[in-house]
Amino acid sequence: MQTPVSFDSQGGAMLAGVMHTPDAGSPRAYALFAHCFTCTKNINAAVNIADSLCREGIAVLRFDFTGLGQSEGDFADTHFSSSVQDLVDAAAFLQREYQGPDILVGHSLGGTAALAAAPQIASARAVSTIGSPADAEHVLHLLQDDLACIEKNGEANVKLAGRPFRIRKQFVDDVRSQSVSQGVRKLRKALLVMHSPVDELVPVEEASRIYQNAMHPKSFISLDNADHLLSHERDSRYAGHVLAAWASRFIHEDEAPGPAVYHTGHVVASGRPEDIFRVAINADGHALTGDEPESFGGTDEGPSPYDYLSAALGSCTVMTLNMYARHKQLPLESVRVDVQHGKIHAQDCQECEAESGKIDRFERSIHLQGDLSDSQRQRLLEIADRCPVHRTLHSEVSISSKLEK
């Protein structure tokens, strides 16, 4: 779920953001995302990483820095220190309205700003940089053709990523005064450095400087073949998945404010057209992924809907047989159920009532381990047909659908 939000910065500008929250249940943790220099919160990498974290139960706030995107203010009046303050203000907003951020994530110069802001955000347990320079001064290489004009005249209009921006000397002086890489040694938070070895804007040596200056716990992930902006969806989603798995080691979920509340039997599935067949599933608080195999046009990141249906039949069968064996004190050691789904012509099914068209067929093979007699094995085969999912598949089913606003 994505919700527009806004909050005031100490500089007096209203900052616009988007809050990603899980479709069902309470978030495991909260993350704050800082976008790259002159980018906005809506850059594809920011959206995809936030979405990937949210699928893992981590709520994310991505927002526009002052003077960018939908946020108020004049970009020409900003500098690196003001961006750091914007991050601190965003964290304070999360603390007031939701929960203080557990994780700070920054892309490019946003990552450098996250490192600088981290000591001022007490709730943050972990920080991750993505393609970030070790010091803010590195950004000046983007201005090298206009730097002399800026220093002589106090400001200049420059083009960055094909867009015009007014850069003032205060920005240049501010980034030169920063020493973020030296402060990393005193970070006292878990650090994940992600960087592409072929990054065309920020050399991977910058990541090495951050990593070498940091104290443990620290980790490095190579984003092989990715460009600086993570413009390919697979790269940004990979970064999000890895980040979620890494951050889980530093999230103290037992300290979260109360247990998540779920409705029994409540399953939520969500997806977007650009996800193709991939869907995020929250089943009573358990995060799952649905997809289709590549041969069907999917990305094979999760089971297909019919795989889940087969899994429901198989798992229900195992539960039913184990429960019966415990009740009857049978010498059953283990159960394995193999299920295959397919479609056959009705005329090929002797036990089916339909006489034409195709019908769904589940082939269930049951493997029983234990010193069971033939009669006990036969009885367990009969009990398998009593599993609730088996009965559901054989009974009349009603599905009610409605549109929600």
Sine and cosine of phi, psi and omega as CSV:
sin_phi,cos_phi,sin_psi,cos_psi,sin_omega,cos_omega
0.00,0.00,0.74,-0.67,0.02,-1.00
-0.90,-0.44,0.80,-0.60,-0.06,-1.00
-0.80,-0.60,0.82,-0.57,0.07,-1.00
-0.91,0.42,0.67,-0.74,0.05,-1.00
-0.69,-0.73,0.25,-0.97,0.09,-1.00
-0.49,-0.87,0.42,-0.91,0.01,-1.00
-0.38,-0.92,0.34,-0.94,-0.03,-1.00
-1.00,0.01,0.63,-0.78,0.09,-1.00
-1.00,-0.10,0.28,-0.96,0.04,-1.00
-0.91,0.42,-0.37,0.93,0.04,-1.00
-0.98,0.20,-0.06,1.00,0.05,-1.00
1.00,-0.10,-0.09,1.00,-0.01,-1.00
-1.00,0.01,0.56,-0.83,0.13,-0.99
-0.99,0.13,0.82,-0.57,-0.01,-1.00
-0.98,-0.21,0.73,-0.69,-0.04,-1.00
-0.99,-0.16,0.65,-0.76,0.00,-1.00
-0.58,-0.81,0.07,-1.00,0.09,-1.00
-0.75,-0.66,0.76,-0.65,-0.01,-1.00
-0.98,-0.21,0.87,-0.50,0.11,-0.99
-1.00,-0.08,0.84,-0.54,0.07,-1.00
-0.76,-0.65,0.51,-0.86,0.02,-1.00
-0.85,0.53,0.53,-0.85,-0.03,-1.00
-0.92,0.39,-0.45,0.90,0.01,-1.00
-0.60,-0.80,0.63,-0.77,0.05,-1.00
0.99,0.10,0.19,-0.98,0.00,-1.00
-0.99,0.10,0.55,-0.83,0.03,-1.00
-0.89,0.46,0.55,-0.84,0.11,-0.99
-0.95,0.32,-0.54,0.84,-0.06,-1.00
-0.28,-0.96,0.10,-0.99,0.02,-1.00
-0.83,-0.56,0.62,-0.78,0.03,-1.00
-0.81,-0.59,0.48,-0.88,0.04,-1.00
-0.87,-0.50,0.82,-0.58,-0.08,-1.00
-0.94,-0.33,0.76,-0.65,0.04,-1.00
-0.93,-0.36,0.85,-0.52,-0.07,-1.00
-0.98,0.18,0.13,-0.99,-0.07,-1.00
-0.97,0.25,0.21,-0.98,-0.05,-1.00
-0.85,0.52,0.82,-0.58,-0.02,-1.00
0.90,0.44,0.15,0.99,0.10,-0.99
-1.00,0.10,-0.21,-0.98,0.12,-0.99
-0.69,-0.73,0.11,-0.99,0.02,-1.00
-0.90,0.44,-0.32,0.95,-0.09,-1.00
-1.00,-0.10,0.14,0.99,0.09,-1.00
-0.87,0.49,0.60,-0.80,-0.12,-0.99
-0.81,0.59,-0.65,0.76,-0.02,-1.00
-0.87,0.50,-0.67,0.74,0.00,-1.00
-0.90,0.43,-0.70,0.71,-0.02,-1.00
-0.91,0.43,-0.72,0.70,-0.06,-1.00
-0.93,0.38,-0.64,0.77,0.02,-1.00
-0.92,0.39,-0.68,0.73,0.04,-1.00
-0.88,0.47,-0.66,0.75,0.01,-1.00
-0.90,0.43,-0.67,0.74,0.00,-1.00
-0.91,0.42,-0.65,0.76,0.05,-1.00
-0.90,0.44,-0.66,0.75,-0.03,-1.00
-0.90,0.43,-0.57,0.82,0.04,-1.00
-0.89,0.45,-0.39,0.92,0.04,-1.00
-0.99,-0.11,0.24,0.97,0.08,-1.00
1.00,0.06,0.19,0.98,-0.01,-1.00
-0.97,-0.25,0.90,-0.44,0.04,-1.00
-0.95,0.30,0.56,-0.83,-0.08,-1.00
-0.71,-0.71,0.70,-0.71,0.18,-0.98
-0.95,-0.30,0.87,-0.49,0.17,-0.98
-0.92,-0.39,0.65,-0.76,-0.10,-1.00
-0.58,-0.82,0.29,-0.96,0.06,-1.00
-1.00,-0.02,0.76,-0.65,0.11,-0.99
-0.91,0.41,0.31,-0.95,-0.01,-1.00
-0.78,0.63,0.75,-0.66,0.07,-1.00
0.99,0.16,0.09,1.00,-0.01,-1.00
-0.82,-0.57,0.45,-0.89,0.05,-1.00
0.84,0.55,-0.80,-0.60,-0.04,-1.00
-0.99,-0.11,0.05,1.00,0.00,-1.00
-0.99,0.16,0.49,-0.87,0.01,-1.00
-0.98,0.22,0.13,-0.99,0.06,-1.00
0.98,-0.21,0.25,-0.97,0.01,-1.00
-0.97,-0.23,0.86,-0.50,-0.02,-1.00
-0.84,0.54,-0.54,0.84,-0.02,-1.00
-0.89,0.46,-0.39,0.92,-0.01,-1.00
-1.00,0.04,-0.04,1.00,-0.08,-1.00
-0.99,-0.10,0.21,-0.98,0.09,-1.00
-0.39,-0.92,-0.04,-1.00,-0.07,-1.00
-0.87,0.49,-0.67,0.74,-0.03,-1.00
-0.90,0.45,-0.59,0.81,0.02,-1.00
-0.94,0.34,-0.54,0.84,0.06,-1.00
-0.92,0.40,-0.63,0.77,0.07,-1.00
-0.87,0.49,-0.67,0.74,0.02,-1.00
-0.91,0.42,-0.61,0.79,0.07,-1.00
-0.85,0.52,-0.65,0.76,0.04,-1.00
-0.90,0.43,-0.68,0.74,0.03,-1.00
-0.89,0.45,-0.64,0.77,0.03,-1.00
-0.91,0.40,-0.63,0.78,0.03,-1.00
-0.90,0.43,-0.64,0.77,0.04,-1.00
-0.90,0.43,-0.62,0.78,0.04,-1.00
-0.91,0.42,-0.61,0.79,0.07,-1.00
-0.88,0.47,-0.72,0.69,0.04,-1.00
-0.86,0.50,-0.67,0.74,-0.01,-1.00
-0.88,0.48,-0.64,0.77,-0.03,-1.00
-0.95,0.31,-0.72,0.70,-0.18,-0.98
-0.99,-0.11,-0.42,0.91,-0.06,-1.00
-0.73,-0.68,-1.00,0.04,0.00,-1.00
-0.29,-0.96,0.59,-0.81,0.00,-1.00
-0.83,0.55,0.59,-0.80,-0.05,-1.00
-0.91,0.42,0.75,-0.66,0.09,-1.00
-0.99,0.12,-0.47,0.88,-0.13,-0.99
-0.76,-0.65,0.72,-0.70,0.13,-0.99
-0.94,-0.33,0.77,-0.64,-0.01,-1.00
-0.80,-0.60,0.75,-0.66,0.00,-1.00
-0.68,-0.73,0.69,-0.72,0.01,-1.00
-0.97,-0.24,0.79,-0.62,0.02,-1.00
0.85,0.52,-0.79,-0.62,-0.02,-1.00
-0.90,0.43,-0.40,0.92,0.10,-1.00
-0.88,0.47,-0.54,0.84,0.06,-1.00
-0.94,0.34,-0.62,0.78,0.06,-1.00
-0.89,0.45,-0.64,0.77,0.05,-1.00
-0.91,0.41,-0.61,0.79,0.02,-1.00
-0.90,0.45,-0.63,0.78,0.05,-1.00
-0.89,0.45,-0.64,0.77,-0.01,-1.00
-0.95,0.31,-0.54,0.84,-0.04,-1.00
-0.99,0.13,-0.40,0.92,-0.14,-0.99
-0.79,0.62,-0.69,0.73,-0.01,-1.00
-0.89,0.46,-0.35,0.94,-0.01,-1.00
-1.00,-0.06,-0.01,1.00,-0.03,-1.00
-0.89,-0.45,1.00,-0.06,-0.15,-0.99
-0.89,0.45,-0.53,0.85,-0.07,-1.00
-0.95,0.32,-0.36,0.93,-0.10,-1.00
-0.95,0.33,0.82,-0.58,0.04,-1.00
-0.98,-0.21,-0.34,0.94,-0.10,-1.00
-0.56,-0.83,0.52,-0.85,0.01,-1.00
-0.75,-0.67,0.66,-0.75,0.06,-1.00
-0.76,-0.65,0.73,-0.68,0.10,-1.00
-0.95,-0.33,0.56,-0.83,0.01,-1.00
-0.76,-0.64,0.94,-0.34,0.00,-1.00
0.87,0.49,0.62,0.79,-0.13,-0.99
-0.98,-0.18,0.59,-0.81,0.13,-0.99
-0.97,0.24,0.44,-0.90,-0.01,-1.00
-0.94,0.34,-0.50,0.86,0.02,-1.00
-0.71,-0.70,0.50,-0.86,-0.05,-1.00
-0.89,0.46,-0.47,0.88,-0.05,-1.00
-0.87,0.49,-0.38,0.92,0.00,-1.00
-0.84,0.54,-0.47,0.88,-0.06,-1.00
-0.91,0.41,-0.31,0.95,-0.04,-1.00
-0.91,0.41,-0.32,0.95,0.03,-1.00
-0.91,0.41,-0.38,0.93,0.06,-1.00
-0.96,0.29,-0.31,0.95,-0.06,-1.00
-0.95,-0.31,0.17,0.99,-0.19,-0.98
-0.86,0.51,-0.53,0.85,0.01,-1.00
-0.95,0.30,-0.36,0.93,-0.06,-1.00
-0.91,-0.41,0.00,1.00,-0.14,-0.99
-0.90,0.44,-0.67,0.74,-0.01,-1.00
-0.89,0.45,-0.63,0.78,0.02,-1.00
-0.91,0.41,-0.65,0.76,0.01,-1.00
-0.88,0.47,-0.71,0.71,-0.06,-1.00
-0.95,0.31,-0.51,0.86,-0.01,-1.00
-0.98,0.20,-0.71,0.71,-0.11,-0.99
-0.99,-0.17,-0.12,0.99,0.00,-1.00
1.00,0.01,-0.26,0.96,0.05,-1.00
-0.18,-0.98,0.22,-0.98,0.06,-1.00
-0.30,-0.95,0.46,-0.89,0.12,-0.99
-1.00,0.01,0.84,-0.55,-0.05,-1.00
-0.81,-0.58,0.35,-0.94,0.07,-1.00
-0.96,-0.29,0.81,-0.58,0.04,-1.00
-0.80,-0.60,0.84,-0.55,-0.05,-1.00
0.80,0.60,0.59,0.81,0.06,-1.00
0.99,0.15,0.06,1.00,-0.01,-1.00
-0.88,-0.47,0.56,-0.83,-0.02,-1.00
-0.99,0.14,0.67,-0.74,0.07,-1.00
-0.66,-0.75,0.54,-0.84,0.09,-1.00
-0.99,-0.17,0.88,-0.48,-0.02,-1.00
-0.93,-0.37,0.78,-0.63,0.00,-1.00
-0.97,-0.25,0.31,-0.95,-0.04,-1.00
-0.88,0.47,-0.46,0.89,0.01,-1.00
-0.88,0.47,-0.54,0.84,0.05,-1.00
-0.92,0.39,-0.72,0.69,0.00,-1.00
-0.88,0.48,-0.74,0.67,-0.01,-1.00
-0.89,0.46,-0.61,0.79,-0.05,-1.00
-0.92,0.39,-0.72,0.69,-0.03,-1.00
-0.92,0.39,-0.52,0.86,0.03,-1.00
-0.94,0.33,-0.39,0.92,-0.04,-1.00
-1.00,0.07,-0.16,0.99,-0.07,-1.00
-0.99,0.10,0.47,-0.88,0.09,-1.00
-0.65,-0.76,0.90,0.44,-0.09,-1.00
-0.90,0.44,-0.68,0.74,-0.08,-1.00
-0.87,0.49,-0.56,0.83,0.03,-1.00
-0.94,0.33,-0.54,0.84,0.01,-1.00
-0.96,0.28,-0.31,0.95,-0.01,-1.00
-0.87,0.49,-0.53,0.85,-0.01,-1.00
-0.88,0.48,-0.44,0.90,-0.01,-1.00
-0.97,-0.23,0.31,0.95,-0.10,-1.00
-0.87,0.50,-0.71,0.70,0.01,-1.00
0.84,0.54,0.56,0.83,0.10,-0.99
-0.64,-0.76,0.46,-0.89,0.05,-1.00
-0.88,0.48,0.61,-0.79,-0.07,-1.00
-0.77,-0.64,0.73,-0.68,0.13,-0.99
-0.86,-0.51,0.85,-0.53,0.04,-1.00
-0.96,-0.29,0.87,-0.49,0.05,-1.00
-0.89,-0.45,0.74,-0.67,-0.08,-1.00
-0.38,-0.92,0.56,-0.83,0.07,-1.00
-1.00,-0.02,0.72,-0.69,0.03,-1.00
-0.93,0.37,-0.21,0.98,0.02,-1.00
-0.91,-0.41,0.37,0.93,0.03,-1.00
-0.83,0.55,0.83,-0.55,-0.10,-0.99
-1.00,0.08,-0.23,0.97,-0.04,-1.00
-0.95,-0.33,-0.64,0.77,0.00,-1.00
-0.85,-0.53,0.96,-0.28,-0.04,-1.00
-0.85,0.53,0.51,-0.86,-0.03,-1.00
-0.89,0.45,-0.33,0.95,0.07,-1.00
-0.87,0.49,-0.46,0.89,0.06,-1.00
-0.90,0.43,-0.64,0.77,0.06,-1.00
-0.90,0.44,-0.62,0.79,0.02,-1.00
-0.89,0.46,-0.62,0.78,0.02,-1.00
-0.90,0.43,-0.68,0.73,0.03,-1.00
-0.88,0.48,-0.74,0.67,-0.07,-1.00
-0.90,0.44,-0.70,0.72,-0.04,-1.00
-0.92,0.40,-0.55,0.83,-0.01,-1.00
-0.98,0.21,-0.37,0.93,-0.07,-1.00
-0.98,0.18,0.47,-0.88,0.11,-0.99
-1.00,-0.09,0.32,-0.95,0.04,-1.00
-0.95,0.32,0.48,-0.88,0.09,1.00
-0.99,0.16,0.74,-0.68,0.02,-1.00
-0.58,-0.82,0.50,-0.87,-0.02,-1.00
-0.62,-0.78,0.42,-0.91,0.06,-1.00
-0.77,-0.64,0.73,-0.69,0.05,-1.00
-0.83,-0.56,0.80,-0.60,0.04,-1.00
-1.00,0.05,0.83,-0.56,0.05,-1.00
-1.00,-0.06,0.96,0.28,-0.14,-0.99
-0.80,0.60,0.74,-0.68,0.11,-0.99
0.92,0.40,0.09,1.00,0.00,-1.00
-0.99,0.15,0.56,-0.83,0.11,-0.99
-1.00,0.08,0.07,-1.00,-0.12,-0.99
-0.88,0.48,-0.63,0.78,-0.06,-1.00
-1.00,0.05,0.05,1.00,-0.06,-1.00
0.77,0.64,0.74,0.67,-0.13,-0.99
-0.93,0.35,-0.37,0.93,0.08,-1.00
-0.99,0.10,0.78,-0.63,-0.08,-1.00
-0.83,0.56,-0.62,0.78,-0.04,-1.00
-0.87,0.49,-0.53,0.85,-0.02,-1.00
-0.96,0.29,-0.70,0.72,-0.01,-1.00
-0.94,0.35,-0.61,0.79,0.02,-1.00
-0.94,0.35,-0.59,0.80,0.08,-1.00
-0.88,0.48,-0.71,0.71,0.02,-1.00
-0.86,0.51,-0.66,0.75,0.01,-1.00
-0.91,0.41,-0.68,0.73,0.01,-1.00
-0.90,0.45,-0.71,0.71,0.00,-1.00
-0.90,0.44,-0.67,0.74,0.00,-1.00
-0.87,0.49,-0.68,0.73,0.00,-1.00
-0.89,0.45,-0.69,0.73,0.00,-1.00
-0.91,0.41,-0.68,0.73,0.00,-1.00
-0.91,0.42,-0.71,0.71,-0.07,-1.00
-0.90,0.44,-0.46,0.89,-0.03,-1.00
-0.86,0.51,-0.43,0.90,0.01,-1.00
-0.95,0.32,-0.32,0.95,-0.10,-0.99
-0.89,-0.45,0.10,1.00,0.05,-1.00
-0.99,-0.11,0.89,-0.45,0.03,-1.00
-1.00,0.02,1.00,0.05,-0.11,-0.99
-0.91,0.41,-0.39,0.92,0.02,-1.00
-0.94,0.34,-0.21,0.98,0.03,-1.00
-0.99,-0.10,-0.02,1.00,-0.02,-1.00
-0.91,0.41,0.45,-0.89,-0.07,-1.00
-0.96,0.27,1.00,0.07,0.09,-1.00
0.99,0.14,0.42,-0.91,0.00,-1.00
-0.96,0.28,0.44,-0.90,0.07,-1.00
-0.93,0.37,0.59,-0.81,0.00,-1.00
-0.97,-0.26,0.82,-0.57,-0.01,-1.00
-0.80,-0.60,0.42,-0.91,0.05,-1.00
-0.99,-0.10,0.76,-0.65,0.00,-1.00
-0.84,0.55,0.77,-0.64,0.00,-1.00
0.98,0.22,0.14,0.99,-0.05,-1.00
-1.00,-0.02,0.91,-0.41,0.03,-1.00
-0.87,-0.49,0.75,-0.66,0.02,-1.00
-0.88,-0.47,0.79,-0.62,0.08,-1.00
-0.87,-0.50,0.69,-0.72,-0.02,-1.00
-0.60,-0.80,0.47,-0.88,0.02,-1.00
-0.15,-0.99,0.13,-0.99,0.00,-1.00
-0.78,-0.62,0.37,-0.93,0.00,-1.00
-0.80,0.59,-0.62,0.79,-0.03,-1.00
-0.95,0.32,-0.23,0.97,0.06,-1.00
-0.98,0.22,-0.06,1.00,-0.07,-1.00
0.88,0.48,-0.94,-0.33,0.00,-1.00
-0.98,-0.21,-0.15,0.99,-0.10,-1.00
-0.94,0.33,0.74,-0.67,0.04,-1.00
-0.75,-0.67,0.52,-0.86,0.12,-0.99
-1.00,-0.09,0.71,-0.70,-0.06,-1.00
-0.83,-0.56,0.75,-0.66,0.12,-0.99
-0.88,-0.48,0.96,-0.29,-0.04,-1.00
-0.95,-0.30,0.99,-0.15,-0.03,-1.00
0.80,0.61,0.64,0.77,0.04,-1.00
1.00,-0.03,-0.05,1.00,0.02,-1.00
-0.99,-0.15,0.87,-0.49,-0.05,-1.00
-0.99,0.16,0.81,-0.58,0.00,-1.00
-0.74,-0.67,0.23,-0.97,0.07,-1.00
-0.77,-0.64,0.71,-0.71,0.08,-1.00
-0.93,-0.38,0.53,-0.85,-0.01,-1.00
-0.31,-0.95,-0.07,-1.00,0.12,-0.99
-0.82,-0.57,0.43,-0.90,0.03,-1.00
-0.90,0.43,0.32,-0.95,-0.02,-1.00
-0.87,0.50,-0.53,0.85,-0.01,-1.00
-0.91,0.42,-0.32,0.95,0.04,-1.00
-0.97,-0.22,0.11,0.99,0.02,-1.00
0.99,-0.10,0.07,1.00,0.02,-1.00
-1.00,-0.04,-0.18,-0.98,0.03,-1.00
-0.92,-0.40,0.05,1.00,0.09,-1.00
0.84,0.54,0.62,0.78,0.03,-1.00
-1.00,0.00,-0.03,1.00,0.01,-1.00
-0.22,-0.98,0.14,-0.99,0.02,-1.00
-0.90,0.43,0.42,-0.91,0.08,-1.00
-0.98,0.17,0.25,-0.97,0.04,-1.00
-0.82,0.57,-0.65,0.76,0.02,-1.00
-0.95,0.30,-0.47,0.88,0.13,-0.99
-0.89,0.45,-0.67,0.74,0.03,-1.00
-0.90,0.43,-0.61,0.79,0.03,-1.00
-0.91,0.41,-0.67,0.75,0.07,-1.00
-0.90,0.43,-0.64,0.77,0.03,-1.00
-0.90,0.44,-0.61,0.80,0.04,-1.00
-0.89,0.46,-0.69,0.72,0.02,-1.00
-0.91,0.40,-0.70,0.71,-0.02,-1.00
-0.91,0.41,-0.73,0.69,-0.03,-1.00
-0.92,0.39,-0.61,0.79,0.03,-1.00
-0.91,0.42,-0.61,0.79,0.03,-1.00
-0.90,0.44,-0.71,0.70,0.01,-1.00
-0.87,0.49,-0.72,0.69,0.00,-1.00
-0.87,0.50,-0.69,0.72,-0.05,-1.00
-0.91,0.42,-0.70,0.72,-0.02,-1.00
-0.92,0.38,-0.65,0.76,0.03,-1.00
-0.91,0.41,-0.63,0.78,0.03,-1.00
-0.90,0.43,-0.69,0.73,0.01,-1.00
-0.90,0.44,-0.67,0.74,-0.01,-1.00
-0.90,0.44,-0.64,0.77,0.05,-1.00
-0.90,0.43,-0.68,0.73,-0.03,-1.00
-0.90,0.43,-0.64,0.77,-0.03,-1.00
-1.00,-0.05,0.01,1.00,0.00,-1.00
0.82,0.58,0.73,0.69,0.04,-1.00
-0.99,0.12,0.48,-0.87,-0.01,-1.00
-0.98,0.18,0.76,0.65,0.02,-1.00
-1.00,0.05,0.80,-0.60,-0.04,-1.00
-0.99,-0.12,-0.64,0.76,0.00,-1.00
-0.31,-0.95,0.34,-0.94,0.01,-1.00
-0.75,-0.66,0.70,-0.72,0.16,-0.99
-0.77,-0.64,0.76,-0.65,-0.02,-1.00
-0.86,-0.51,0.85,-0.53,0.08,-1.00
-0.98,-0.19,0.77,-0.64,-0.02,-1.00
-0.82,-0.58,0.74,-0.67,0.10,-1.00
-0.82,-0.57,0.70,-0.71,0.01,-1.00
-0.94,-0.35,0.61,-0.79,0.07,-1.00
-0.33,-0.94,-0.01,-1.00,0.05,-1.00
-0.83,-0.55,0.68,-0.74,0.02,-1.00
-0.77,-0.64,0.32,-0.95,0.07,-1.00
-0.95,0.32,0.68,-0.73,-0.03,-1.00
-0.82,0.57,-0.58,0.82,-0.04,-1.00
-0.92,0.38,-0.28,0.96,0.03,-1.00
-1.00,-0.02,-0.01,1.00,-0.03,-1.00
-0.95,-0.32,0.96,-0.29,-0.07,-1.00
-0.94,0.35,-0.53,0.85,-0.07,-1.00
-1.00,-0.01,0.01,1.00,-0.06,-1.00
-1.00,-0.01,0.55,-0.83,0.02,-1.00
-0.98,0.21,-0.56,0.83,0.00,-1.00
-0.91,0.42,0.58,-0.81,-0.04,-1.00
-0.92,-0.38,-0.20,0.98,-0.01,-1.00
-0.63,-0.78,0.24,-0.97,0.00,-1.00
0.98,0.19,-0.24,-0.97,0.01,-1.00
-0.92,-0.39,0.48,-0.88,0.02,-1.00
-0.78,-0.62,0.41,-0.91,0.06,-1.00
-0.98,0.19,0.66,-0.75,0.01,-1.00
-0.75,-0.66,0.80,-0.60,0.09,-1.00
-0.95,-0.30,0.85,-0.52,0.07,-1.00
-0.99,-0.16,0.89,-0.45,-0.10,-1.00
-0.92,-0.40,0.88,-0.47,0.05,-1.00
-0.95,-0.31,0.83,-0.55,-0.10,-0.99
-0.94,-0.33,0.82,-0.57,0.00,-1.00
-0.93,-0.37,0.87,-0.49,-0.04,-1.00
-0.93,-0.36,0.78,-0.62,0.06,-1.00
-0.94,-0.35,0.74,-0.68,0.00,-1.00
0.59,-0.80,0.26,-0.97,-0.02,-1.00
-0.99,0.12,0.95,0.30,-0.07,-1.00
-0.98,-0.21,0.61,-0.79,0.08,-1.00
-0.98,0.22,0.23,-0.97,0.01,-1.00
-0.88,0.48,-0.62,0.78,-0.01,-1.00
-0.93,0.36,-0.60,0.80,0.03,-1.00
-0.92,0.39,-0.64,0.77,0.02,-1.00
-0.91,0.42,-0.66,0.75,0.00,-1.00
-0.91,0.42,-0.63,0.78,0.01,-1.00
-0.90,0.43,-0.65,0.76,0.02,-1.00
-0.90,0.43,-0.57,0.83,0.07,-1.00
-0.89,0.45,-0.64,0.77,0.04,-1.00
-0.92,0.38,-0.63,0.77,0.00,-1.00
-0.90,0.43,-0.53,0.85,0.00,-1.00
-0.83,0.56,-0.57,0.82,-0.01,-1.00
-0.95,0.30,-0.15,0.99,0.01,-1.00
-1.00,-0.06,-0.01,1.00,0.00,-1.00
-0.89,0.46,0.66,-0.75,-0.10,-1.00
-0.82,0.58,-0.63,0.78,0.01,-1.00
-0.92,0.38,-0.63,0.78,0.07,-1.00
-0.85,0.53,-0.71,0.70,-0.01,-1.00
-0.91,0.40,-0.61,0.79,0.04,-1.00
-0.88,0.47,-0.69,0.72,-0.02,-1.00
-0.91,0.41,-0.40,0.92,-0.01,-1.00
-0.99,-0.12,-0.13,0.99,-0.07,-1.00
-0.97,-0.26,0.15,-0.99,0.07,-1.00
-0.95,0.30,0.72,-0.69,-0.06,-1.00
-0.87,-0.50,0.68,-0.74,0.04,-1.00
-0.92,-0.39,0.77,-0.64,0.03,-1.00
-0.85,-0.52,0.86,-0.51,0.02,-1.00
-0.96,-0.29,0.77,-0.64,-0.02,-1.00
-0.84,-0.54,0.60,-0.80,0.05,-1.00
-0.51,-0.86,0.45,-0.89,0.04,-1.00
-1.00,0.01,0.72,-0.69,0.06,-1.00
-0.96,-0.28,0.59,-0.81,0.03,-1.00
-0.97,0.25,0.00,0.00,0.00,0.00
